[in-house]
Amino acid sequence: MITLGIESSCDDTGLAIVNPNGKVLDHITSSQHEIHAQYGGIVPELASRDHVKKFIPLLNILLERNSLSIKDIHLIAFTNGPGLLGPLLVGASLAKALGWSNNIPTLEVNHLEAHIYSPMMTEENLKPPFISLLVSGGHTILSSVDLNFNIQTLGTTLDDSAGECFDKIARKLGLSYPGGPQISKRAESSFDNNFVFPRPMIKSNSYDFSFSGLKTHVINVVNQTELTNKNINNISFELQNAIVETLISKSRKASNELGISNIVITGGVSANKKLRDEFSLIKECNAYFPDVKFSTDNGAMIAYAGLLKSKTHKFTKNYKIKPNPSLTL
């Protein structure tokens, strides 16, 4: 069964094809960073319009370079939430229109679940159970995944996500959008850090996260600091350290207390080199990351998750369009 994956939860237009074994045959992603950079964040209406503009040309490119036609597709998996309503509507409408006009069944995919399973696309030996840390611009969720792929949320952010904290501090520092990669880049040039930031809720018995206080603390520091290149580098370095240490601490706590040695780290922030390096140093746990190209939103993870879901869920040729922007795990 050849599965087509369609991703449009936010500002990445993603399409991919996977074979019956879950191998990614090809994928294509178009980012909208240049469109939204001038506004310092995502403008939903502009994101929706760009998805409309790009989906069909990208789909044609994907099919043509794999010598396929839409008639060769057996299943269409698409992101149904969570995300921005406008972009979700575009992707869902494309999936349902392609399904209806070509008599292909469609399957709704939870964007968060797709992220959680994404390392399995390249890590062939990775199987549940495992601890999942999903960390992105919109989410910071710690959960456990059992042998039957049932996901239990252990903790989530009580306010800002880790990625949101990165982006907002980057904007305050005058760095370009998206902020996370810019913070990471500037942190690499820090050699004599003189800032100390809190590690939020790191001593709490809870698995929950909270980055709003850290964000406010750093903003207050920035307001009282001359923003020389040196200070920007040092603030970036300490902010990154604070977030990484917090994420790792909570993940190790869950791993130790639940007796699950495998930890899967996904979402856009999982591309952060510091986070990857620090997790690799933990001897008592096995850390798994998606390939960097699959860390951010992409169609491959949607197609893969759709294929997994098709093995346990009955699906019909239902072409109603009902995206769920507030969908959770």
C-alpha positions as CSV (number, residue, x, y, z in Angstrom):
1,M,0.0,0.0,0.0
2,I,1.5,3.3,-1.1
3,T,0.5,6.1,1.3
4,L,0.6,9.8,0.5
5,G,1.1,12.1,3.5
6,I,-0.1,15.7,3.6
7,E,1.0,18.2,6.2
8,S,-0.3,21.8,6.7
9,S,-0.7,22.4,10.4
10,C,1.2,25.6,10.4
11,D,3.7,27.2,8.0
12,D,5.3,24.1,6.4
13,T,3.8,22.7,3.2
14,G,4.7,19.0,3.4
15,L,4.1,16.0,1.1
16,A,5.6,12.5,1.1
17,I,5.2,9.0,-0.1
18,V,5.9,5.9,2.0
19,N,5.8,2.2,0.9
20,P,3.9,-0.6,2.6
21,N,7.0,-1.2,4.9
22,G,7.0,2.4,6.1
23,K,10.1,3.3,4.1
24,V,10.0,6.9,2.9
25,L,10.2,6.8,-0.9
26,D,10.3,10.6,-1.2
27,H,9.3,13.8,0.5
28,I,9.1,17.5,-0.2
29,T,8.7,20.4,2.2
30,S,8.3,24.1,1.4
31,S,9.0,26.5,4.3
32,Q,7.3,29.9,4.7
33,H,10.0,31.4,6.9
34,E,10.7,34.2,4.5
35,I,7.1,35.2,4.4
36,H,6.6,35.4,8.1
37,A,10.0,36.6,9.1
38,Q,9.1,40.3,8.5
39,Y,6.2,39.9,11.1
40,G,8.3,38.0,13.7
41,G,5.8,35.2,13.8
42,I,3.2,33.2,11.9
43,V,0.4,35.1,10.1
44,P,-2.3,32.5,9.7
45,E,-4.0,34.0,6.6
46,L,-0.7,34.3,4.8
47,A,0.1,30.7,5.7
48,S,-3.2,29.4,4.4
49,R,-2.8,31.3,1.1
50,D,0.7,29.9,0.6
51,H,-0.4,26.4,1.2
52,V,-3.1,26.9,-1.5
53,K,-0.6,28.2,-3.9
54,K,2.0,25.4,-3.4
55,F,0.2,22.1,-2.8
56,I,-0.7,21.1,-6.3
57,P,2.6,22.1,-7.9
58,L,4.5,20.3,-5.2
59,L,2.3,17.2,-5.5
60,N,3.0,17.1,-9.2
61,I,6.7,17.3,-8.7
62,L,6.6,14.6,-6.1
63,L,4.6,12.2,-8.3
64,E,6.6,12.9,-11.5
65,R,10.0,12.4,-10.0
66,N,8.8,9.0,-8.7
67,S,7.1,8.0,-11.9
68,L,3.8,7.7,-10.2
69,S,0.3,9.0,-10.8
70,I,-2.4,9.8,-8.2
71,K,-4.0,6.5,-9.3
72,D,-1.0,4.6,-7.8
73,I,-1.8,6.0,-4.3
74,H,-3.7,3.6,-2.0
75,L,-4.2,5.8,1.0
76,I,-4.1,9.5,1.8
77,A,-3.1,10.5,5.3
78,F,-3.4,14.1,6.3
79,T,-2.9,16.3,9.4
80,N,-6.3,17.0,11.0
81,G,-5.0,18.8,14.1
82,P,-3.7,20.3,16.2
83,G,-2.7,23.5,14.4
84,L,-4.0,26.7,12.8
85,L,-7.5,26.3,11.4
86,G,-6.9,27.9,8.0
87,P,-3.8,25.8,7.1
88,L,-5.5,22.7,8.4
89,L,-8.5,23.4,6.2
90,V,-6.3,23.6,3.2
91,G,-4.6,20.3,3.8
92,A,-7.8,18.5,4.7
93,S,-9.6,19.9,1.7
94,L,-6.8,18.7,-0.6
95,A,-6.8,15.2,0.9
96,K,-10.6,14.8,0.7
97,A,-10.8,16.2,-2.8
98,L,-8.0,13.9,-4.1
99,G,-9.7,11.0,-2.2
100,W,-13.2,11.7,-3.6
101,S,-12.1,12.3,-7.2
102,N,-9.9,9.3,-7.3
103,N,-11.8,6.8,-5.1
104,I,-8.9,6.7,-2.5
105,P,-9.6,6.3,1.2
106,T,-8.4,9.1,3.5
107,L,-7.2,8.9,7.1
108,E,-7.0,11.7,9.6
109,V,-3.7,11.9,11.5
110,N,-2.9,13.5,14.9
111,H,0.0,15.8,14.2
112,L,1.5,15.2,17.7
113,E,1.3,11.4,17.3
114,A,3.1,11.7,14.0
115,H,6.0,13.6,15.6
116,I,6.2,11.0,18.4
117,Y,6.6,8.1,15.9
118,S,8.9,10.0,13.5
119,P,12.2,8.5,14.7
120,M,10.9,5.1,13.8
121,M,11.1,6.0,10.2
122,T,14.9,5.9,10.3
123,E,15.6,3.9,13.6
124,E,14.6,0.5,12.4
125,N,15.3,-1.1,15.8
126,L,13.2,1.4,17.8
127,K,10.0,-0.1,19.1
128,P,7.7,0.8,22.0
129,P,7.7,1.1,25.0
130,F,9.5,4.4,25.2
131,I,9.3,7.8,26.9
132,S,8.4,10.6,24.5
133,L,9.5,14.2,24.8
134,L,7.8,16.3,22.2
135,V,9.1,19.8,22.2
136,S,8.3,22.5,19.6
137,G,7.1,26.0,19.1
138,G,3.6,25.1,20.2
139,H,4.1,22.1,22.5
140,T,6.2,20.6,25.3
141,I,4.7,17.2,26.2
142,L,6.2,14.3,28.1
143,S,4.4,11.0,27.7
144,S,4.9,7.3,27.7
145,V,4.1,5.0,24.8
146,D,3.3,1.3,25.5
147,L,3.7,-1.8,23.5
148,N,0.4,-1.3,21.8
149,F,1.2,2.3,20.8
150,N,-1.1,3.7,23.5
151,I,0.1,7.2,24.5
152,Q,-0.3,8.4,28.1
153,T,0.5,12.0,28.8
154,L,2.7,12.4,31.9
155,G,3.2,16.1,31.8
156,T,2.8,19.2,29.6
157,T,3.7,22.9,29.7
158,L,1.5,24.9,32.1
159,D,2.1,28.1,30.0
160,D,4.7,28.8,27.3
161,S,6.4,26.0,25.3
162,A,10.1,25.7,25.1
163,G,10.1,26.6,21.5
164,E,7.9,29.7,22.2
165,C,10.4,30.8,24.9
166,F,13.3,30.5,22.4
167,D,11.4,32.5,19.7
168,K,10.2,35.3,22.1
169,I,13.6,35.8,23.6
170,A,15.2,35.8,20.2
171,R,12.8,38.5,19.1
172,K,13.7,40.5,22.2
173,L,17.4,40.1,21.3
174,G,16.8,41.4,17.8
175,L,17.5,38.0,16.2
176,S,15.7,36.9,13.0
177,Y,12.8,34.5,12.8
178,P,12.6,31.6,13.6
179,G,14.3,32.3,16.9
180,G,15.4,28.8,18.1
181,P,18.1,28.2,15.5
182,Q,19.4,31.7,15.9
183,I,19.7,31.3,19.7
184,S,21.6,28.0,19.1
185,K,23.9,29.7,16.6
186,R,24.7,32.6,18.9
187,A,25.3,30.3,21.8
188,E,28.1,28.6,20.0
189,S,30.0,31.9,20.1
190,S,29.8,32.3,23.9
191,F,33.1,31.7,25.7
192,D,32.8,33.6,29.0
193,N,29.2,33.4,30.1
194,N,28.4,35.6,33.1
195,F,24.6,35.0,33.3
196,V,22.7,32.6,35.5
197,F,19.1,31.8,34.6
198,P,16.6,29.6,36.6
199,R,15.8,26.0,35.6
200,P,12.0,26.1,35.9
201,M,10.3,23.3,38.0
202,I,13.4,21.2,37.8
203,K,13.0,20.2,41.4
204,S,9.3,19.6,41.2
205,N,7.8,16.1,41.6
206,S,5.6,16.9,38.7
207,Y,6.3,16.0,35.1
208,D,4.9,19.3,34.0
209,F,6.9,22.2,32.5
210,S,6.7,26.0,32.8
211,F,8.8,28.4,30.7
212,S,6.8,31.6,31.2
213,G,8.8,32.6,34.3
214,L,12.1,31.9,32.6
215,K,11.0,34.0,29.6
216,T,10.0,36.9,31.9
217,H,13.3,36.6,33.9
218,V,15.4,36.7,30.7
219,I,13.4,39.6,29.3
220,N,14.1,41.6,32.5
221,V,17.8,40.8,32.1
222,V,17.8,41.9,28.5
223,N,16.1,45.2,29.5
224,Q,18.9,45.9,31.9
225,T,21.8,44.8,29.6
226,E,23.6,46.5,26.8
227,L,23.0,44.2,23.8
228,T,26.5,43.9,22.5
229,N,27.4,40.8,20.5
230,K,29.1,39.3,23.5
231,N,26.1,39.8,25.7
232,I,23.7,38.4,23.1
233,N,25.9,35.3,22.7
234,N,26.1,34.8,26.5
235,I,22.3,35.3,27.0
236,S,21.7,32.8,24.2
237,F,24.1,30.3,25.7
238,E,22.6,30.4,29.2
239,L,19.0,30.4,27.9
240,Q,19.7,27.3,25.8
241,N,21.4,25.6,28.8
242,A,18.4,26.4,31.1
243,I,15.9,24.9,28.7
244,V,18.0,21.9,27.7
245,E,18.8,21.0,31.4
246,T,15.1,21.3,32.3
247,L,13.9,19.1,29.4
248,I,16.6,16.4,30.1
249,S,15.9,16.4,33.9
250,K,12.2,15.8,33.4
251,S,12.8,13.1,30.8
252,R,15.3,11.2,32.9
253,K,12.9,11.4,35.9
254,A,10.2,9.7,33.8
255,S,12.6,7.1,32.4
256,N,13.9,6.2,35.9
257,E,10.5,6.2,37.7
258,L,8.7,4.2,34.9
259,G,11.6,1.9,34.3
260,I,11.7,2.6,30.5
261,S,15.2,3.1,29.2
262,N,14.4,4.4,25.7
263,I,13.6,8.1,25.3
264,V,12.3,9.5,22.0
265,I,12.8,13.3,21.5
266,T,10.8,14.9,18.7
267,G,9.4,18.2,17.4
268,G,11.2,21.2,16.0
269,V,13.4,21.8,19.0
270,S,14.7,18.3,18.7
271,A,16.9,19.6,15.9
272,N,18.8,21.6,18.6
273,K,22.5,20.4,18.6
274,K,23.0,21.1,22.3
275,L,19.9,19.0,23.2
276,R,21.1,16.1,21.0
277,D,24.6,16.3,22.4
278,E,23.5,16.3,26.1
279,F,21.1,13.4,25.7
280,S,23.8,11.4,24.0
281,L,25.9,11.6,27.2
282,I,23.3,9.9,29.4
283,K,24.5,6.4,30.0
284,E,21.4,4.9,31.6
285,C,19.1,5.9,28.8
286,N,18.9,5.3,25.0
287,A,18.0,8.6,23.3
288,Y,16.4,8.5,19.8
289,F,15.9,11.5,17.6
290,P,14.3,11.8,14.1
291,D,16.6,12.6,11.2
292,V,17.1,16.4,11.4
293,K,15.2,16.8,8.2
294,F,12.2,15.2,9.9
295,S,12.4,17.2,13.1
296,T,10.3,20.0,11.9
297,D,6.8,19.6,10.4
298,N,6.9,17.3,7.3
299,G,4.7,15.1,5.2
300,A,6.8,11.9,5.8
301,M,5.8,11.6,9.4
302,I,2.1,12.1,8.5
303,A,2.3,9.3,5.9
304,Y,4.2,7.0,8.3
305,A,1.7,7.6,11.1
306,G,-1.2,7.1,8.7
307,L,0.3,3.8,7.6
308,L,0.6,2.7,11.3
309,K,-2.9,3.8,12.0
310,S,-4.3,2.0,9.0
311,K,-3.2,-1.3,10.5
312,T,-5.4,-1.0,13.6
313,H,-8.2,1.4,12.6
314,K,-11.0,0.8,10.2
315,F,-11.4,3.6,7.7
316,T,-14.1,4.4,5.2
317,K,-14.4,6.7,2.3
318,N,-15.8,9.6,4.4
319,Y,-15.1,12.9,2.7
320,K,-16.4,15.3,5.3
321,I,-13.9,18.0,6.2
322,K,-13.7,18.6,10.0
323,P,-10.2,19.7,11.1
324,N,-9.6,20.0,14.8
325,P,-7.2,22.8,15.7
326,S,-7.3,22.0,19.4
327,L,-6.7,18.2,19.1
328,T,-4.6,16.7,21.9
329,L,-2.9,13.3,22.5
